[in-house]
Amino acid sequence: MHFFVFFGVESAEPPHRSSYYKDNKKAWVVDNTGRRSTEPERPAGSSLVRLTVAAGRRKAGNPAAEMVAEGGRGKRKERLDEDSEASKPNPLIPTSSDCSLTDVVGMDCEMVGVSLTGNKSALGRVTLVNKWGNVIYDEYVRPVEYVVDFRTEISGIRPGDLRKAKNFNVVQKKVAEMIKGRILVGHALRNDLKALLLTHSKKDIRDTSEYSPFLKEGRSRSLKNLAAQFLGVDIQNGEHCPVEDARAAMLLYQKNLRQWEKSIKDFAKLKEKQKKRKNKKKVNVVAVS
């Protein structure tokens, strides 16, 4: 039996592991790439001199954990279970390093407020990703009109970001070239295309806000809601990131690609049949008259 010393008091039982993780859950620091800090904050009131948990022999598959505190500084090192939530990879991080322009492109835009009241939206940033989620274009845009509201709390755009931003016409031309003839994926793309003053062939648009299986009672749902339910990721907490949003929309499309494309083909066939029937009726009417 191992004994543990806390302030000179002997205890035969180690601190409960689950409560340790519970107490330190909020101490993890997560950056925008999904990586986590491996040094949680030291629990308040702890002056542990030295604590070791000896694993001994464990059955195969049992979770392993190490907690070490050295000296009076209370540094801790932990090895989380491989199957724990913390160790799961972020699905929005691309698994391929290929940054080429693919036949499918994801797009997301962030807006700023212009006009006297700032209630009119203008393009402030546009991001394009390829089918693997890698960024192939990401530019801040200087609006033609004077910016009244940067909408930083949502757009993440600050005055300094637009000082050296590219002119709208330059960005518009580049985006038009990159998406031409390609499948365009995004969420509420009509707003992004409107901000860019561009159009895109309807047959080449894959909008996650309009895809039937993603609707709730016939209504569109937010990208944040869809990402949480279908991807298991939490996005758009505070300032939005167009890279993250474009990747989320792309991943939603890729996970439903076969069914999505099949539904489009089936709908096209149905429209063709209806068109033929309509033309046939016209011919019959002419023949009778």
Backbone torsions as a table, in degrees:
resi	resn	phi	psi	omega
1	MET	NA	136.5	179.1
2	HIS	-95.0	139.0	178.3
3	PHE	-109.0	144.3	-178.2
4	PHE	-121.0	137.7	-173.9
5	VAL	-109.0	121.4	176.6
6	PHE	-125.0	109.1	-179.6
7	PHE	54.8	36.6	176.7
8	GLY	84.4	2.3	179.8
9	VAL	-102.9	127.9	-179.0
10	GLU	-83.7	139.2	176.3
11	SER	-136.8	138.0	-178.9
12	ALA	-86.7	-8.2	-177.0
13	GLU	-116.2	133.0	175.4
14	PRO	-73.1	161.4	177.9
15	PRO	-61.6	142.3	-176.9
16	HIS	-62.8	125.9	-172.2
17	ARG	-64.2	-41.3	-177.2
18	SER	-65.6	-37.2	178.8
19	SER	-69.2	-31.2	177.9
20	TYR	-62.7	-47.3	179.8
21	TYR	-65.7	-36.9	179.8
22	LYS	-63.7	-43.6	-178.2
23	ASP	-66.3	-28.5	-174.4
24	ASN	-105.4	7.7	-176.7
25	LYS	-57.5	-39.6	-176.9
26	LYS	-80.4	-4.0	-176.6
27	ALA	-83.0	-15.0	179.8
28	TRP	-68.4	142.6	177.6
29	VAL	-111.7	121.6	-177.6
30	VAL	-112.1	127.7	177.3
31	ASP	-96.0	-178.7	-174.2
32	ASN	-74.4	-2.6	175.8
33	THR	-97.5	-2.6	179.0
34	GLY	91.8	-2.2	179.6
35	ARG	-77.0	149.6	-178.8
36	ARG	-117.8	146.5	173.3
37	SER	-69.2	144.8	-177.6
38	THR	-101.2	10.9	178.4
39	GLU	-124.0	91.7	178.2
40	PRO	-68.0	160.8	-179.9
41	GLU	-67.1	148.9	178.7
42	ARG	-73.0	130.2	-179.3
43	PRO	-57.2	141.7	-179.1
44	ALA	-61.2	139.0	176.7
45	GLY	81.8	6.7	-177.3
46	SER	-92.8	127.9	174.6
47	SER	-132.7	48.0	-177.5
48	LEU	-64.8	128.2	-179.8
49	VAL	-79.7	-52.8	177.7
50	ARG	-156.6	125.6	-178.5
51	LEU	-132.3	125.8	175.9
52	THR	-132.5	138.5	175.7
53	VAL	-108.8	113.4	-178.5
54	ALA	-86.6	124.2	-176.6
55	ALA	-77.7	-37.2	-176.2
56	GLY	65.8	-153.2	176.5
57	ARG	-85.7	127.4	178.3
58	ARG	-120.0	151.5	176.7
59	LYS	-69.9	150.2	-179.0
60	ALA	-59.5	134.9	178.0
61	GLY	93.9	-10.9	179.2
62	ASN	-71.6	145.0	179.6
63	PRO	-66.8	144.9	179.0
64	ALA	-116.7	142.8	178.0
65	ALA	-145.8	146.1	177.0
66	GLU	-127.3	132.1	174.5
67	MET	-129.9	122.2	-178.1
68	VAL	-129.8	129.4	173.7
69	ALA	-125.1	125.0	-175.5
70	GLU	-114.3	138.2	179.2
71	GLY	59.3	-149.5	179.7
72	GLY	-102.0	7.3	-173.9
73	ARG	-84.4	-18.2	173.8
74	GLY	70.4	29.4	176.1
75	LYS	-69.1	140.6	-179.7
76	ARG	-127.6	142.5	174.8
77	LYS	-125.3	131.5	-178.2
78	GLU	-128.6	145.0	171.7
79	ARG	-117.2	106.5	-176.4
80	LEU	-75.3	157.8	176.9
81	ASP	-58.8	141.4	-179.1
82	GLU	-64.6	-27.5	-178.0
83	ASP	-98.5	11.3	-179.2
84	SER	-78.1	163.9	-179.9
85	GLU	-60.9	-36.6	-175.6
86	ALA	-66.7	-27.7	-175.2
87	SER	-91.6	-3.8	-179.2
88	LYS	-71.6	135.7	-179.6
89	PRO	-70.0	150.4	177.0
90	ASN	-76.9	116.8	-177.1
91	PRO	-65.2	-15.4	-179.6
92	LEU	-83.1	-8.4	176.6
93	ILE	-84.4	120.3	-177.3
94	PRO	-57.6	140.6	177.8
95	THR	-94.1	-7.6	177.5
96	SER	-116.8	148.5	179.2
97	SER	-97.6	5.4	-178.6
98	ASP	-69.7	117.1	-178.8
99	CYS	-109.1	26.5	-178.8
100	SER	-79.3	161.4	177.6
101	LEU	-79.1	117.9	-175.4
102	THR	-102.8	174.9	-178.8
103	ASP	-72.1	-12.6	175.9
104	VAL	-121.9	130.2	-177.5
105	VAL	-128.7	133.8	176.0
106	GLY	-100.0	142.6	-177.1
107	MET	-136.5	143.1	171.9
108	ASP	-147.6	142.2	-179.1
109	CYS	-125.4	150.1	173.3
110	GLU	-116.4	141.6	-174.1
111	MET	-111.4	156.5	171.8
112	VAL	-122.6	163.9	-178.6
113	GLY	-96.2	130.2	177.5
114	VAL	-123.3	-175.0	-175.6
115	SER	78.7	178.2	-174.8
116	LEU	-62.0	-39.3	-176.9
117	THR	-96.8	-12.2	-179.8
118	GLY	80.5	8.3	-178.8
119	ASN	-86.5	-4.8	176.6
120	LYS	-93.5	131.5	-176.6
121	SER	-89.2	141.6	175.3
122	ALA	-137.6	151.7	-177.4
123	LEU	-64.9	128.6	178.3
124	GLY	-117.1	-25.9	179.1
125	ARG	-160.1	140.8	177.5
126	VAL	-132.9	137.3	-179.2
127	THR	-130.2	134.8	174.9
128	LEU	-120.1	137.4	175.1
129	VAL	-125.2	154.2	176.8
130	ASN	-86.3	-172.6	-173.8
131	LYS	-67.9	-15.7	176.6
132	TRP	-92.7	-4.8	179.9
133	GLY	92.3	3.9	178.4
134	ASN	-80.2	140.2	-177.9
135	VAL	-71.0	126.3	177.8
136	ILE	-114.1	-12.3	176.0
137	TYR	-162.1	131.8	-178.9
138	ASP	-154.5	107.9	-176.0
139	GLU	-138.3	141.6	168.2
140	TYR	-80.2	149.5	-174.7
141	VAL	-125.0	133.6	176.7
142	ARG	-89.9	111.0	-178.0
143	PRO	-63.5	155.0	177.8
144	VAL	-68.3	-39.6	179.9
145	GLU	-88.7	160.4	-179.3
146	TYR	-69.4	133.8	-178.7
147	VAL	-82.0	122.6	179.3
148	VAL	-97.9	-37.6	-177.2
149	ASP	-134.6	116.8	-180.0
150	PHE	-78.1	-12.8	178.3
151	ARG	51.8	40.2	-173.4
152	THR	-55.6	-37.1	-176.8
153	GLU	-62.1	-20.7	177.3
154	ILE	-113.6	-49.3	-175.3
155	SER	-74.9	-27.2	-176.1
156	GLY	76.8	4.7	-177.5
157	ILE	-91.1	135.1	179.4
158	ARG	-120.1	160.1	-178.5
159	PRO	-50.9	-41.2	-178.9
160	GLY	-63.7	-25.9	-179.2
161	ASP	-68.1	-27.7	-175.4
162	LEU	-97.7	-4.0	-178.4
163	ARG	-64.8	-37.8	179.2
164	LYS	-113.3	21.4	-179.4
165	ALA	-70.5	158.0	-179.9
166	LYS	-79.9	154.0	178.5
167	ASN	-65.7	149.9	-177.8
168	PHE	-55.9	-45.3	-176.6
169	ASN	-61.0	-36.9	179.9
170	VAL	-66.6	-45.9	-179.5
171	VAL	-66.9	-43.2	-179.7
172	GLN	-58.1	-45.1	-179.5
173	LYS	-63.6	-42.8	-178.8
174	LYS	-65.4	-45.2	-180.0
175	VAL	-63.5	-41.8	179.4
176	ALA	-59.0	-41.1	179.3
177	GLU	-66.0	-38.9	-174.5
178	MET	-75.6	-31.2	-177.4
179	ILE	-95.9	-9.3	-177.0
180	LYS	-59.3	127.4	177.2
181	GLY	73.0	9.8	-178.4
182	ARG	-116.6	158.5	174.6
183	ILE	-73.3	128.3	-177.8
184	LEU	-108.3	122.6	-177.5
185	VAL	-111.8	139.2	177.2
186	GLY	179.0	-175.6	179.4
187	HIS	-118.6	121.9	-175.7
188	ALA	56.3	53.4	-175.8
189	LEU	-62.8	-23.8	179.4
190	ARG	-58.3	-35.1	179.3
191	ASN	-70.9	-40.9	-180.0
192	ASP	-67.5	-43.6	179.7
193	LEU	-66.1	-35.5	177.9
194	LYS	-64.7	-41.7	179.4
195	ALA	-66.0	-31.4	179.4
196	LEU	-86.0	-7.4	-175.4
197	LEU	56.1	44.5	-179.8
198	LEU	-124.6	159.8	171.8
199	THR	-122.1	159.8	178.5
200	HIS	-145.5	143.9	-179.1
201	SER	-55.3	129.1	-177.0
202	LYS	-59.9	-34.5	-178.8
203	LYS	-69.0	-15.2	-179.4
204	ASP	-105.6	10.4	179.6
205	ILE	-100.8	131.2	175.9
206	ARG	-123.5	95.2	-174.1
207	ASP	-102.6	118.4	-178.2
208	THR	-69.1	-14.3	177.8
209	SER	-84.6	-9.3	-177.1
210	GLU	-119.5	-8.6	-178.5
211	TYR	-67.5	123.9	-172.0
212	SER	-50.4	-48.8	-179.7
213	PRO	-63.3	-16.8	179.9
214	PHE	-91.0	-8.7	-178.1
215	LEU	-79.5	155.4	176.5
216	LYS	-125.0	112.1	-176.7
217	GLU	55.9	38.7	177.5
218	GLY	78.8	4.4	-178.3
219	ARG	-112.5	150.7	178.8
220	SER	-69.7	150.1	177.0
221	ARG	-116.4	159.0	-178.9
222	SER	-70.2	155.4	177.5
223	LEU	-63.2	-36.0	178.1
224	LYS	-59.6	-43.9	-179.9
225	ASN	-65.4	-43.9	-179.8
226	LEU	-65.4	-41.4	-179.8
227	ALA	-63.7	-38.8	-179.9
228	ALA	-67.2	-43.2	-176.0
229	GLN	-76.8	-44.9	-172.0
230	PHE	-97.9	-20.6	-179.1
231	LEU	-113.5	-18.1	-179.0
232	GLY	72.0	28.7	179.3
233	VAL	-123.9	149.9	-179.6
234	ASP	-105.3	114.2	-178.0
235	ILE	-122.2	172.8	175.5
236	GLN	57.4	42.0	172.8
237	ASN	-90.0	101.7	-175.2
238	GLY	85.4	-132.3	-178.8
239	GLU	-64.0	135.1	179.3
240	HIS	-78.9	149.6	175.7
241	CYS	-119.6	114.5	-177.6
242	PRO	-62.4	-27.9	176.9
243	VAL	-66.2	-47.4	179.7
244	GLU	-63.2	-43.0	-178.8
245	ASP	-66.8	-41.8	178.9
246	ALA	-64.8	-39.2	178.2
247	ARG	-66.2	-39.4	179.9
248	ALA	-63.6	-45.4	178.8
249	ALA	-63.2	-41.7	179.6
250	MET	-63.7	-42.8	-179.3
251	LEU	-67.1	-37.2	175.9
252	LEU	-61.2	-40.4	177.9
253	TYR	-67.4	-47.6	-177.3
254	GLN	-61.6	-37.2	-179.7
255	LYS	-71.0	-20.9	-178.9
256	ASN	-118.6	18.3	-171.9
257	LEU	-55.0	-52.8	-175.5
258	ARG	-60.9	-49.2	-179.1
259	GLN	-65.5	-39.9	-179.0
260	TRP	-63.0	-50.2	-178.4
261	GLU	-65.8	-36.0	178.5
262	LYS	-64.7	-41.5	179.7
263	SER	-64.1	-34.4	178.4
264	ILE	-68.6	-42.7	178.8
265	LYS	-65.3	-42.5	179.2
266	ASP	-63.2	-39.5	179.4
267	PHE	-66.7	-38.7	179.2
268	ALA	-65.0	-40.0	178.3
269	LYS	-64.9	-41.2	179.2
270	LEU	-62.7	-42.3	179.4
271	LYS	-64.8	-37.7	179.4
272	GLU	-65.2	-41.2	178.1
273	LYS	-64.2	-42.7	179.5
274	GLN	-63.8	-36.6	179.3
275	LYS	-66.1	-42.3	179.8
276	LYS	-64.7	-41.2	178.8
277	ARG	-63.5	-40.1	179.8
278	LYS	-64.1	-43.2	179.1
279	ASN	-66.2	-36.6	179.9
280	LYS	-65.5	-39.7	178.5
281	LYS	-64.6	-38.5	179.0
282	LYS	-63.0	-41.5	179.6
283	VAL	-63.4	-42.9	179.9
284	ASN	-64.0	-39.6	179.1
285	VAL	-64.1	-42.3	179.3
286	VAL	-64.7	-41.6	-178.6
287	ALA	-64.6	-39.0	-179.4
288	VAL	-69.2	-41.3	-178.8
289	SER	-70.9	NA	NA
